[in-house]
Amino acid sequence: MADIPSTSPALPFAYTARPWVLAETNYAYAKGNPYEVAVLPLGATEPHNLHLPYATDTYQCDEIGERVCAAAHARGAKVVLLPTMPYGTETNQQEFPLAMNVNPSTLALVIRDLLGSLVKSGVRKVVLLNGHGGNDLKPVLRELFDKTPAQLFLCNWYQVAADRYPEIFVDAGDHAGEMETAMMLAYRPHLVEHEADGKLTADDGATASTRFEAVNRGWVSITRPWHLLTTNTGVGNPHPATAEKGRQTTDVVVERLAQFLVELSAAKVDDRFPY
């Protein structure tokens, strides 16, 4: 547990919670230590091949968010991590049981309402830390651009270290593949299912091609019907994954995002912000 920053006012009790984690922070601390930046992680509840838990995206957001905010806090950033939203957009996985869907329009309204609470609390810099590919949030930033005094930033955390993936992974994969499996082996290994011989309880994450070359080559995009695209929801081979690969990925993400949060916390919001 971290100590209270030296700049914080003295409190009449021993404070051992992590003050950058809102779920652990109490009002006695929060009312005397205003935050500059709020980080809102967005996860999902959906199947991840046969070996990873439904909350994989949410667990990863928890881990990345806590580590990034801890590093930024240690460097002086006035940052707070909000609880991770455990539901995301699953319209293309509805043929699988308990893929818990929140429509894009509904998700946008929830984000808007939460922004209202942050603005009323004096927070003007907000980072959406997204951990689910089905959450298409850039339109939310565009729609809210002139409707809130909050300055919004979007980070799909799994893209932050993508330039390093070729040296870390055989193939990072798209969903429940090597990268996500490595992250779970590193931070929630007890939730990764294995066979008796130690092999992952997972298929190889092979995917089907559409009948259209333009779609297969990425010239035209569709909302992929996951039950036709995959066998057991996995996209990408998870079997080469190791915990060390997950830790390597996290180290890159934390270093890059923590520095951003430090700079964002210190930045003055004026007529030229963020330029």
C-alpha positions as a Markdown table, in Angstrom:
| # | Residue | x | y | z |
|---|---|---|---|---|
| 1 | Met | 0.0 | 0.0 | 0.0 |
| 2 | Ala | 1.2 | 3.5 | -0.8 |
| 3 | Asp | 1.6 | 6.3 | 1.7 |
| 4 | Ile | -0.4 | 9.5 | 1.3 |
| 5 | Pro | 1.4 | 12.0 | -0.8 |
| 6 | Ser | 3.5 | 14.5 | 1.2 |
| 7 | Thr | 1.4 | 17.3 | -0.2 |
| 8 | Ser | -1.8 | 15.9 | 1.3 |
| 9 | Pro | -3.2 | 17.5 | 4.5 |
| 10 | Ala | -2.7 | 15.6 | 7.7 |
| 11 | Leu | -5.6 | 13.2 | 8.5 |
| 12 | Pro | -6.6 | 12.1 | 12.0 |
| 13 | Phe | -6.2 | 8.4 | 11.2 |
| 14 | Ala | -3.9 | 5.9 | 9.5 |
| 15 | Tyr | -4.7 | 5.9 | 5.8 |
| 16 | Thr | -3.6 | 2.7 | 4.0 |
| 17 | Ala | -5.9 | 2.6 | 1.0 |
| 18 | Arg | -4.6 | 3.4 | -2.5 |
| 19 | Pro | -5.8 | 7.0 | -3.0 |
| 20 | Trp | -5.7 | 6.7 | -6.8 |
| 21 | Val | -8.4 | 3.9 | -6.6 |
| 22 | Leu | -11.8 | 5.4 | -6.1 |
| 23 | Ala | -13.3 | 2.2 | -4.8 |
| 24 | Glu | -10.8 | 2.1 | -2.0 |
| 25 | Thr | -10.8 | 5.9 | -1.3 |
| 26 | Asn | -13.0 | 7.4 | 1.4 |
| 27 | Tyr | -14.6 | 10.9 | 1.5 |
| 28 | Ala | -12.2 | 12.0 | 4.3 |
| 29 | Tyr | -9.4 | 11.8 | 1.8 |
| 30 | Ala | -11.3 | 12.8 | -1.4 |
| 31 | Lys | -12.7 | 16.0 | -0.1 |
| 32 | Gly | -9.3 | 17.4 | 0.8 |
| 33 | Asn | -7.4 | 16.0 | -2.3 |
| 34 | Pro | -9.1 | 17.0 | -5.6 |
| 35 | Tyr | -8.3 | 15.0 | -8.6 |
| 36 | Glu | -7.2 | 16.4 | -12.0 |
| 37 | Val | -7.7 | 13.3 | -14.1 |
| 38 | Ala | -10.3 | 10.5 | -13.9 |
| 39 | Val | -9.7 | 7.2 | -15.7 |
| 40 | Leu | -12.8 | 5.2 | -16.6 |
| 41 | Pro | -12.1 | 1.6 | -17.6 |
| 42 | Leu | -14.6 | -0.2 | -19.8 |
| 43 | Gly | -14.6 | -4.0 | -20.0 |
| 44 | Ala | -17.0 | -6.6 | -21.1 |
| 45 | Thr | -18.7 | -9.9 | -20.1 |
| 46 | Glu | -18.4 | -12.4 | -22.9 |
| 47 | Pro | -16.9 | -15.9 | -23.6 |
| 48 | His | -13.2 | -16.1 | -24.4 |
| 49 | Asn | -12.6 | -19.4 | -26.2 |
| 50 | Leu | -12.8 | -22.4 | -23.8 |
| 51 | His | -10.1 | -21.5 | -21.4 |
| 52 | Leu | -10.5 | -17.9 | -20.3 |
| 53 | Pro | -13.2 | -16.4 | -18.0 |
| 54 | Tyr | -16.1 | -14.3 | -19.2 |
| 55 | Ala | -14.6 | -11.3 | -17.3 |
| 56 | Thr | -11.2 | -11.4 | -19.1 |
| 57 | Asp | -11.6 | -7.9 | -20.6 |
| 58 | Thr | -12.7 | -6.5 | -17.3 |
| 59 | Tyr | -9.9 | -8.2 | -15.3 |
| 60 | Gln | -7.4 | -6.8 | -17.8 |
| 61 | Cys | -8.8 | -3.3 | -17.5 |
| 62 | Asp | -8.6 | -3.6 | -13.7 |
| 63 | Glu | -4.9 | -4.6 | -13.9 |
| 64 | Ile | -3.8 | -2.1 | -16.5 |
| 65 | Gly | -5.8 | 0.7 | -14.9 |
| 66 | Glu | -4.4 | 0.1 | -11.4 |
| 67 | Arg | -0.8 | -0.2 | -12.5 |
| 68 | Val | -0.9 | 2.8 | -14.8 |
| 69 | Cys | -2.6 | 5.0 | -12.2 |
| 70 | Ala | -0.2 | 3.8 | -9.5 |
| 71 | Ala | 2.8 | 4.7 | -11.6 |
| 72 | Ala | 1.3 | 8.1 | -12.5 |
| 73 | His | 0.4 | 8.8 | -8.9 |
| 74 | Ala | 3.9 | 8.0 | -7.8 |
| 75 | Arg | 5.2 | 10.7 | -10.2 |
| 76 | Gly | 2.8 | 13.3 | -8.8 |
| 77 | Ala | -0.2 | 13.0 | -11.0 |
| 78 | Lys | -3.6 | 13.8 | -9.4 |
| 79 | Val | -5.4 | 10.8 | -10.9 |
| 80 | Val | -8.2 | 8.6 | -9.8 |
| 81 | Leu | -9.2 | 5.3 | -11.3 |
| 82 | Leu | -13.0 | 4.7 | -11.4 |
| 83 | Pro | -14.5 | 1.2 | -11.1 |
| 84 | Thr | -14.4 | -0.8 | -14.3 |
| 85 | Met | -17.6 | -1.1 | -16.2 |
| 86 | Pro | -18.1 | -4.8 | -16.6 |
| 87 | Tyr | -20.5 | -4.7 | -19.6 |
| 88 | Gly | -19.9 | -3.8 | -23.2 |
| 89 | Thr | -21.3 | -4.1 | -26.7 |
| 90 | Glu | -21.9 | -7.7 | -27.6 |
| 91 | Thr | -24.4 | -7.5 | -30.5 |
| 92 | Asn | -22.3 | -9.8 | -32.6 |
| 93 | Gln | -21.9 | -12.5 | -29.9 |
| 94 | Gln | -25.6 | -13.0 | -29.0 |
| 95 | Glu | -25.6 | -16.6 | -30.3 |
| 96 | Phe | -23.3 | -17.5 | -27.4 |
| 97 | Pro | -24.8 | -17.9 | -23.9 |
| 98 | Leu | -24.4 | -15.0 | -21.4 |
| 99 | Ala | -22.6 | -12.6 | -23.7 |
| 100 | Met | -24.0 | -9.6 | -21.8 |
| 101 | Asn | -24.8 | -6.9 | -24.3 |
| 102 | Val | -25.1 | -3.1 | -23.9 |
| 103 | Asn | -26.0 | -1.4 | -27.1 |
| 104 | Pro | -23.6 | 1.3 | -28.4 |
| 105 | Ser | -26.2 | 4.0 | -27.8 |
| 106 | Thr | -26.9 | 2.8 | -24.3 |
| 107 | Leu | -23.2 | 2.7 | -23.5 |
| 108 | Ala | -22.8 | 6.3 | -24.8 |
| 109 | Leu | -25.6 | 7.4 | -22.5 |
| 110 | Val | -24.0 | 5.8 | -19.5 |
| 111 | Ile | -20.7 | 7.5 | -20.3 |
| 112 | Arg | -22.5 | 10.8 | -20.7 |
| 113 | Asp | -24.1 | 10.5 | -17.3 |
| 114 | Leu | -20.9 | 9.5 | -15.5 |
| 115 | Leu | -19.2 | 12.5 | -17.1 |
| 116 | Gly | -21.9 | 14.7 | -15.6 |
| 117 | Ser | -20.9 | 13.4 | -12.2 |
| 118 | Leu | -17.2 | 14.0 | -12.8 |
| 119 | Val | -17.8 | 17.5 | -14.1 |
| 120 | Lys | -20.0 | 18.4 | -11.1 |
| 121 | Ser | -17.1 | 17.1 | -8.9 |
| 122 | Gly | -14.6 | 19.4 | -10.6 |
| 123 | Val | -12.9 | 16.9 | -12.8 |
| 124 | Arg | -12.3 | 18.2 | -16.3 |
| 125 | Lys | -9.9 | 15.6 | -17.8 |
| 126 | Val | -11.3 | 12.2 | -18.4 |
| 127 | Val | -9.6 | 9.1 | -20.0 |
| 128 | Leu | -11.8 | 6.3 | -21.3 |
| 129 | Leu | -9.6 | 3.2 | -20.8 |
| 130 | Asn | -11.2 | 0.7 | -23.1 |
| 131 | Gly | -10.4 | -3.0 | -23.0 |
| 132 | His | -13.0 | -4.5 | -25.3 |
| 133 | Gly | -12.8 | -4.4 | -29.1 |
| 134 | Gly | -16.6 | -4.3 | -29.4 |
| 135 | Asn | -16.8 | -0.9 | -27.7 |
| 136 | Asp | -16.5 | 1.6 | -30.5 |
| 137 | Leu | -16.1 | 4.8 | -28.5 |
| 138 | Lys | -14.7 | 7.3 | -30.9 |
| 139 | Pro | -18.2 | 8.4 | -32.0 |
| 140 | Val | -18.9 | 9.1 | -28.3 |
| 141 | Leu | -16.0 | 11.6 | -28.1 |
| 142 | Arg | -17.3 | 13.3 | -31.3 |
| 143 | Glu | -20.9 | 13.6 | -30.0 |
| 144 | Leu | -19.9 | 14.9 | -26.6 |
| 145 | Phe | -17.2 | 17.3 | -27.9 |
| 146 | Asp | -19.3 | 20.4 | -27.6 |
| 147 | Lys | -21.8 | 19.1 | -25.0 |
| 148 | Thr | -19.5 | 18.8 | -21.9 |
| 149 | Pro | -16.8 | 20.9 | -20.4 |
| 150 | Ala | -14.8 | 17.7 | -19.8 |
| 151 | Gln | -11.9 | 17.1 | -22.0 |
| 152 | Leu | -12.2 | 13.5 | -23.2 |
| 153 | Phe | -9.5 | 11.1 | -24.3 |
| 154 | Leu | -9.9 | 7.5 | -25.5 |
| 155 | Cys | -7.3 | 4.8 | -25.1 |
| 156 | Asn | -7.8 | 1.2 | -26.3 |
| 157 | Trp | -5.1 | -0.1 | -24.0 |
| 158 | Tyr | -4.4 | -3.2 | -26.1 |
| 159 | Gln | -3.2 | -0.9 | -28.9 |
| 160 | Val | -0.6 | 1.0 | -26.8 |
| 161 | Ala | 2.1 | -1.7 | -27.1 |
| 162 | Ala | 1.0 | -3.1 | -30.5 |
| 163 | Asp | 4.3 | -2.0 | -32.1 |
| 164 | Arg | 6.1 | -4.3 | -29.7 |
| 165 | Tyr | 3.8 | -7.3 | -30.3 |
| 166 | Pro | 5.9 | -8.8 | -33.1 |
| 167 | Glu | 8.9 | -9.2 | -30.8 |
| 168 | Ile | 6.8 | -10.5 | -27.8 |
| 169 | Phe | 4.3 | -12.8 | -29.5 |
| 170 | Val | 4.1 | -15.4 | -32.2 |
| 171 | Asp | 0.7 | -13.9 | -33.1 |
| 172 | Ala | -1.0 | -11.6 | -30.5 |
| 173 | Gly | -4.4 | -12.6 | -31.8 |
| 174 | Asp | -7.7 | -10.7 | -31.8 |
| 175 | His | -9.8 | -12.4 | -29.1 |
| 176 | Ala | -8.7 | -14.9 | -26.4 |
| 177 | Gly | -5.5 | -15.4 | -28.4 |
| 178 | Glu | -1.9 | -15.3 | -27.3 |
| 179 | Met | -1.9 | -11.8 | -25.9 |
| 180 | Glu | -5.0 | -12.0 | -23.8 |
| 181 | Thr | -4.1 | -15.5 | -22.6 |
| 182 | Ala | -0.6 | -14.2 | -21.6 |
| 183 | Met | -2.2 | -11.4 | -19.6 |
| 184 | Met | -4.4 | -13.7 | -17.7 |
| 185 | Leu | -1.6 | -16.2 | -17.1 |
| 186 | Ala | 0.4 | -13.3 | -15.6 |
| 187 | Tyr | -2.3 | -11.8 | -13.4 |
| 188 | Arg | -5.2 | -14.2 | -13.0 |
| 189 | Pro | -3.6 | -17.6 | -13.6 |
| 190 | His | -6.1 | -19.5 | -11.4 |
| 191 | Leu | -8.8 | -18.6 | -13.8 |
| 192 | Val | -7.1 | -20.0 | -16.9 |
| 193 | Glu | -8.4 | -23.5 | -17.6 |
| 194 | His | -5.9 | -26.3 | -18.4 |
| 195 | Glu | -6.2 | -30.0 | -19.3 |
| 196 | Ala | -4.7 | -32.6 | -17.0 |
| 197 | Asp | -1.5 | -32.6 | -19.2 |
| 198 | Gly | -1.1 | -28.9 | -18.6 |
| 199 | Lys | -2.2 | -27.9 | -22.1 |
| 200 | Leu | -4.7 | -25.0 | -22.3 |
| 201 | Thr | -8.3 | -26.1 | -22.6 |
| 202 | Ala | -8.7 | -24.2 | -25.9 |
| 203 | Asp | -8.9 | -24.7 | -29.6 |
| 204 | Asp | -6.4 | -23.0 | -31.9 |
| 205 | Gly | -8.6 | -19.9 | -32.5 |
| 206 | Ala | -8.9 | -20.5 | -36.3 |
| 207 | Thr | -11.4 | -18.3 | -38.1 |
| 208 | Ala | -13.6 | -18.7 | -41.2 |
| 209 | Ser | -13.3 | -16.4 | -44.2 |
| 210 | Thr | -16.3 | -14.7 | -45.8 |
| 211 | Arg | -17.2 | -15.3 | -49.4 |
| 212 | Phe | -16.0 | -11.8 | -50.3 |
| 213 | Glu | -12.4 | -11.0 | -51.0 |
| 214 | Ala | -13.0 | -7.3 | -50.2 |
| 215 | Val | -14.1 | -8.2 | -46.7 |
| 216 | Asn | -11.4 | -10.8 | -46.2 |
| 217 | Arg | -8.7 | -8.3 | -47.2 |
| 218 | Gly | -10.1 | -5.4 | -45.1 |
| 219 | Trp | -11.2 | -3.2 | -47.9 |
| 220 | Val | -14.8 | -3.5 | -46.7 |
| 221 | Ser | -15.8 | -4.0 | -43.0 |
| 222 | Ile | -18.8 | -5.7 | -41.4 |
| 223 | Thr | -20.0 | -6.5 | -38.0 |
| 224 | Arg | -18.7 | -10.0 | -37.7 |
| 225 | Pro | -21.2 | -12.7 | -36.6 |
| 226 | Trp | -19.0 | -14.4 | -34.1 |
| 227 | His | -20.8 | -17.8 | -34.2 |
| 228 | Leu | -20.0 | -18.0 | -37.9 |
| 229 | Leu | -16.5 | -16.5 | -37.7 |
| 230 | Thr | -15.2 | -18.8 | -34.8 |
| 231 | Thr | -15.6 | -22.3 | -33.4 |
| 232 | Asn | -15.6 | -21.4 | -29.6 |
| 233 | Thr | -15.3 | -17.6 | -29.8 |
| 234 | Gly | -11.5 | -17.5 | -30.0 |
| 235 | Val | -9.6 | -15.6 | -32.6 |
| 236 | Gly | -5.9 | -16.4 | -32.6 |
| 237 | Asn | -3.9 | -19.3 | -31.2 |
| 238 | Pro | -3.5 | -19.0 | -27.4 |
| 239 | His | -1.1 | -21.9 | -26.9 |
| 240 | Pro | 2.2 | -20.1 | -27.2 |
| 241 | Ala | 1.2 | -17.7 | -24.4 |
| 242 | Thr | 3.3 | -17.4 | -21.2 |
| 243 | Ala | 2.9 | -15.2 | -18.1 |
| 244 | Glu | 6.2 | -13.5 | -19.0 |
| 245 | Lys | 4.8 | -12.3 | -22.3 |
| 246 | Gly | 1.9 | -10.8 | -20.4 |
| 247 | Arg | 4.2 | -9.0 | -18.0 |
| 248 | Gln | 6.3 | -7.6 | -20.9 |
| 249 | Thr | 3.2 | -6.2 | -22.5 |
| 250 | Thr | 2.1 | -4.6 | -19.3 |
| 251 | Asp | 5.5 | -3.0 | -18.7 |
| 252 | Val | 5.3 | -1.2 | -22.0 |
| 253 | Val | 1.7 | -0.1 | -21.5 |
| 254 | Val | 2.3 | 1.2 | -18.0 |
| 255 | Glu | 5.4 | 3.2 | -18.9 |
| 256 | Arg | 3.7 | 4.8 | -21.9 |
| 257 | Leu | 0.3 | 5.6 | -20.3 |
| 258 | Ala | 1.7 | 6.6 | -16.9 |
| 259 | Gln | 3.8 | 9.4 | -18.5 |
| 260 | Phe | 0.7 | 10.6 | -20.5 |
| 261 | Leu | -1.3 | 10.8 | -17.2 |
| 262 | Val | 1.4 | 12.8 | -15.5 |
| 263 | Glu | 1.5 | 15.2 | -18.4 |
| 264 | Leu | -2.3 | 15.4 | -18.5 |
| 265 | Ser | -2.6 | 16.0 | -14.8 |
| 266 | Ala | -0.2 | 19.0 | -15.0 |
| 267 | Ala | -1.7 | 20.5 | -18.2 |
| 268 | Lys | -3.6 | 23.7 | -17.9 |
| 269 | Val | -7.1 | 23.6 | -19.5 |
| 270 | Asp | -7.4 | 26.8 | -21.6 |
| 271 | Asp | -8.8 | 27.9 | -24.9 |
| 272 | Arg | -5.9 | 26.1 | -26.8 |
| 273 | Phe | -6.1 | 22.8 | -24.9 |
| 274 | Pro | -4.9 | 20.3 | -25.8 |
| 275 | Tyr | -2.6 | 22.2 | -28.2 |
